[in-house]
Amino acid sequence: NYQITQWCAHFISEHVKEGDLCIDATMETEMTLCFFPVFVGKKAVLAFDIQEIALANTRERLEKENAPHNYELFLDSHVNMGKYAEPVSVSCIVFNFGYLPKGDHTLATRAESSIQALTVSLSLLKKGGILMSVVSTAAEIPGL
C-alpha cells in the first residue's frame, strides 16, 4: 500500500540517474521537489509554480532538510518550461494537478494551460523519459 507520493518517489528512484535533468512542473511542498534532489546530480531539477508561497515553502523545506543545491525554482507557469530546458533533454517531468494547500485557489492549474504544458513537456522528454501526472480532486483537499 503506497501513498501516491511514495509510489512516485519509488518509480522516480528506479528511473532517474545522477546528472539527469528533471522538471517539477507544478511545484508544491508535499510532492515532487522534496525527493528529486536526492536522486540527481548538480543543477538537475527545474521547478515551476505560479504562486510565490509555493516557492517560499519549497525553498524553506529544502534548506531545512539540507538538500543539495541542484535545483532552480521559477515563479512561472509550467507552460513556459520550454524556455528553461532544451528539447529532448529531460529524463522525468512530474505534474501534480489541483490546488496548492493553503494557497490561493483562484491560481490553481487550469485545463487549457495544463494541456498546453503537457504538450510542451512531451517535446522536452528524451527517449525513455517519463512523464507523471497526479490529479487531486477538491474532495481530497482539506477545507474544501
HUFENZI-V347255 format. One record per residue. N is the residue number from 1. RES is the residue in one small letter. D_CENTER is the distance of its C-alpha to the mean C-alpha in whole Angstrom. Layout:
N_RES_D_CENTER ; N_RES_D_CENTER
//
This chain:
1_n_23 ; 2_y_19 ; 3_q_17 ; 4_i_14 ; 5_t_12 ; 6_q_15 ; 7_w_15 ; 8_c_11 ; 9_a_12 ; 10_h_15 ; 11_f_14 ; 12_i_12 ; 13_s_15 ; 14_e_17 ; 15_h_16 ; 16_v_14 ; 17_k_17 ; 18_e_17 ; 19_g_17 ; 20_d_14 ; 21_l_12 ; 22_c_8 ; 23_i_6 ; 24_d_2 ; 25_a_4 ; 26_t_5 ; 27_m_5 ; 28_e_7 ; 29_t_10 ; 30_e_10 ; 31_m_7 ; 32_t_5 ; 33_l_6 ; 34_c_9 ; 35_f_10 ; 36_f_9 ; 37_p_12 ; 38_v_14 ; 39_f_14 ; 40_v_14 ; 41_g_16 ; 42_k_17 ; 43_k_15 ; 44_a_12 ; 45_v_9 ; 46_l_8 ; 47_a_6 ; 48_f_7 ; 49_d_9 ; 50_i_12 ; 51_q_13 ; 52_e_15 ; 53_i_15 ; 54_a_11 ; 55_l_12 ; 56_a_15 ; 57_n_14 ; 58_t_11 ; 59_r_13 ; 60_e_16 ; 61_r_15 ; 62_l_14 ; 63_e_17 ; 64_k_19 ; 65_e_18 ; 66_n_19 ; 67_a_16 ; 68_p_17 ; 69_h_16 ; 70_n_14 ; 71_y_11 ; 72_e_11 ; 73_l_10 ; 74_f_11 ; 75_l_13 ; 76_d_12 ; 77_s_12 ; 78_h_9 ; 79_v_13 ; 80_n_13 ; 81_m_11 ; 82_g_14 ; 83_k_16 ; 84_y_14 ; 85_a_14 ; 86_e_17 ; 87_p_18 ; 88_v_18 ; 89_s_16 ; 90_v_12 ; 91_s_13 ; 92_c_9 ; 93_i_7 ; 94_v_5 ; 95_f_5 ; 96_n_7 ; 97_f_10 ; 98_g_13 ; 99_y_14 ; 100_l_12 ; 101_p_15 ; 102_k_18 ; 103_g_16 ; 104_d_18 ; 105_h_18 ; 106_t_20 ; 107_l_16 ; 108_a_14 ; 109_t_13 ; 110_r_16 ; 111_a_17 ; 112_e_18 ; 113_s_15 ; 114_s_13 ; 115_i_15 ; 116_q_16 ; 117_a_12 ; 118_l_12 ; 119_t_16 ; 120_v_14 ; 121_s_12 ; 122_l_15 ; 123_s_17 ; 124_l_14 ; 125_l_14 ; 126_k_17 ; 127_k_19 ; 128_g_18 ; 129_g_15 ; 130_i_13 ; 131_l_10 ; 132_m_9 ; 133_s_9 ; 134_v_10 ; 135_v_13 ; 136_s_14 ; 137_t_18 ; 138_a_20 ; 139_a_22 ; 140_e_19 ; 141_i_18 ; 142_p_21 ; 143_g_23 ; 144_l_23
//
